[in-house]
Amino acid sequence: MVGQHATENGTLSVASETQTVTVNAGGLANLLQPESNDLGNVIAPQRVAQLPLNGRNFLQLGLLSGAAQSNSGAAASAVGQTGHPGLSINIAGNEPDFTMYLVNGIQTFGSRAGNTSLNLSVGAIDQFEVHYGFFMPDLGPNPGVVDVITKSGTNSFHGELYEYVRNNQMSARNYFSTVPPGPYHQNQFGVDVGGPILKNKLFFFANYEGYRQVQSAFVGAYTPTEAMFNGDFSALSTPLYNPFSFDPATGQRQAFANHIIPSNMINPVSQKLLQYYLPGSSLAATPNNIGGNPRTTLNSDQFTGRIDDNVDERNQVFGQVSWLNSPQSAPGLFPLQGVAHPLNAELVALGWTGTLGTTKVNELRLGWTRNSVYQEGIPHPGIQRQIGITGTGEADGVPGINISGYTGFGTSTGLLGDIDNVYEIHDSFSWLKGSHQIKFGGDLSYVRTSRAPTPPLVAVFPLPMRLALKSNGTRMAPSQLCLVLEMHSRIFCLGRLRMARQKPCHAHITAGRRRNLISRIPGKSGRALRPVSLLPGMPALHRIPRA
């Protein structure tokens, strides 16, 4: 009927209830707990995989923690000794060498500069946590900890293949550069793959990453001209005096004619040294009369492999091997000038997790790490013997030479670095008792370190005096180049001396950190030495008085 309202009651029955719980454990990777009683931040797998990184250095992600920052000042200089300044971070305002780095519970801490000895690829990292403030003793005594968990295989195959390329095709020329910009090429490539060997039981994961970088930047210098290399100092207004023309009667010396040092008075050792120096175009060209684009190279290769085994429902074991080789070379403007930083690291880790009932779990970690990192000059075997310099601590490089008023050449860096071998055992036992969680264990680390603290070599030559090293055809000892050794800002050794128109003598000059320089001459008692200042701000040298 039109306008009629009808009501029909329906009956609905309750369907059966279903509940599904899905746990994705990512194989056997031991997940870090975001909820704990310490302060810190977990960098989850999604952030590790997706956030962009220049150079794919995972420690850059650690800066997302509110208490972490990159190194600066003296701290950055110390880590720079490794040639890899991104190998450490500052946590909670502490010194960088107070930060501990863990990979699956194994310490990867380098004694050279407090850096991580193993900079794993982000392709091999599942997640990591930056700890600071209050945390449990099983993380160690350090006030800051970076705890890394690596990836493991799962019941399905997964992997990635990648390459990142950067070059200087769009780079502008340096404003002060007199030469075209040099090359900049950065290639980072790698592959990682993981999956099952035996489903639900045995899994594998492997990662390889390579990094190739060629970088150049303009370097300017101010050096003597080609004419000055040959003894012609006519471009200078300052008179040059022949050091061997001293007249005791008048107390005067004779000046070189036209400011030119005769070629027969130039020592052949100096001439050979000049092969590793470059002349400038003109003294009027300031601040730089020569320039170039030295190429810094970094070639890095690393590999990580991991095997996980579910022995049974109560026992899981894993084994991991990681290897890193990352040499860096930074040459200077002049031949055989610059520094090199060889770096090599290895890690072997074994782990067992045992469930000893419904409330007890034991974790055991065994590990060995080896870290080799050095800073050295650009090596060239036997170069000092070819030049004619003997008695230095490092004979396979051009010594660092400073010239007043000009840019120096050579390298004053000797072999400096460490080899660390660390053997570790870590065991922890967790017991859930009612509403309480009890945890105890122990750590044992055996560290063997080999250190090479060879002092740097510095030669100080006043330029005209450096060239005038012959008199009347009589060759003078190379030690008259005023060659000195400097160790920890202390002059401590001078070699053989031969004084003009005098009988040869041998001086052995020694110095301690808190002793004055002394001289011992065969057949005579110790005699006082007169200080001779060569350069402003330089420690005074000492010369034996005439007999």
C-alpha positions, 0 to 999 in steps of 0.5 A: 500500500502507498505510504504503508511502513513494514518492519522485518527483523533479521537474525545475525549469528556470530562467526568463528574467531580466528587469530594470526600472529606473524613473527619475522625474525630475519633468520638468526639475526639477534634483534636489538631491543628498542625498549631498554633501560639505557639511553640511545637510538636504534637505527632500524633496518629500513633506515639503514637500507634507504637513507642516502649516504655519501660513501655508504659509511654507516657511522653517518647514520649514528649521527641521527642519535641526539647525542652523537656528532662528527669529530672536529679539532684535535679529535679529527686530526688524531683520526686523520692519522689513519687516512680515513677520518670517518672511522669514528664518532663522538658520543655524549660529549666524550672523547672519540677514543672513549667510544666502543664499537661492537660487531655481533658482540665482538670489539672492533676497536683500533688502538691507534686513534680510538676508531672502529677498525672494521667499517662494514658496508651498509649492505652487510648491516641489519641494524645497529644501536648507539648507546650512551648514558646508563647501560648494562655492564655487558656492553663494556665500561665505555661511556658510548657504544656503537653496537652493530648486528649483521645480516643473516640468511632467511628461508627465501633468497634475497640480494642486491647489486648496486653501483654509485658513480660520481665525477667532476664533469660539472665541477667549476675551476678553483678561483686561484688555480692556474691550471684546469681542474683535475679529475674527480671520480668516485665509484662504489659498487657491490653485491650481497646475497643471502638465503637457505642452504637447508630450509629452516635449519642452515642459512648463509649471507655474503657481501662484497663492496668495492670503492674507487676514488680519484680526487684532486684539488689545486695546490699552490706553492712559492718556490725559487726560480730555475736560475736560483736552482743553478746558483743565480740569485741576482733576482734578490737584493740581499747580498750573498757572502761566501762563507769560506772567505772569512778574514779573521783580521778584518772580520769580513767576508767577500760577497759573491759577484753578481749574487751568483754562486759558482757551480763548482761550489754547489754540493752534488747532494743538493743538486740531487735533492733539487730533482725532487723540487720544482722551480717557480715561474717568477719571484714576482708571482705571489702568493703562488708561482707554481701549482698543480692538481695532485691526485689522492687515491683510495681503493677499498675492498671488503668482504663479509660472509656469515653462516647460521645454523639452527642446531635444534629448537634450543641451540643456534650457532653462527660464524662470521668472517669479515675482511677489509683492505683500504689503502689511501695515498695522498701525494703532494705537489712535488715528486715523492712528496705526500703520505700514504695510509695502508689499512687492513682489518680482519674479523672472525667471530663464532657465537652460540645461543642456548635456551636452557629451559623456559627461563634461562638463556646463555650466549657465548661469543668467541672472536679474533680481530686484527687491525693494521693501520699506518701513516707513512711517507710516499716510499721509494726504496733506496732513494736517500742512498741515491741522493747521498744522505745517510743515517736517517731513520727512514731511508726510503723517502725524500726527507722533509726540507724547509727553506726560509721564505719558500715552500718546502719539499719532501716529506717529514712523516716517518712510519707511524702506526699499529698492528692490533691482534685481539682475542676475545671471549664473552659469555652472558647468562640470563635468568627470568625469575618471577618478575625479575630478570637476572643477568651475569657473565664475563669478558676476557680480552687478550690484546697484542699491539705492535707499534712503529713510532719512527720519528719524522725527519726534518732538514733545515737549509738556509737557501744560499748556504745550502748551495755553497757547500764546497771550498777550493775543490774540497768536498765537505761532509753532507752533514754540513747541510745542517741536517737535524732530526726532530722527534716530538718537537725535540732535536736529538741527533746530529751526525758527522761534522767537518769544519772548513780548514780544520782537522776532521772531528766527530761530534756526537750530540744528544739530547733528552726531553729534560737535558740540554744539548751536550757535545763529546769530542774524542780526546777532549772534555765536553765543551759548551755549544754556541746556539745558532738560530737558522729560522724564526721560531726554530729551535736553536742548533748548536755548532762546535767552537773553533779550536 
